[in-house]
Amino acid sequence: MPKLRPRLPGDRFGPLVDVNPGERPPSDREKIAQLEEENVDLMLALTDVYEQLLALQTGGTT
């Protein structure tokens, strides 16, 4: 969970506290599923860029 140190008077910082105290951290399975989804999105975007590059190199338009 993300944590931060609240600012105290006198430009000091307090102890670390949870940013979202009621929220549970994601499980390893949830983290892996999220990374796989992001990976697929990135691969699709890269494929689009590659196809556009090929079209431009062969004189086509996108």
WOVEN-V920465 format. One line per field, one symbol per residue. burial: 1 if it has 16 or more other C-alpha atoms within 10 Angstrom, else 0. A space follows every 50 residues. Layout:
burial = ???
This chain:
burial = 00000000000000000000000000000000000000000000000000 000000000000
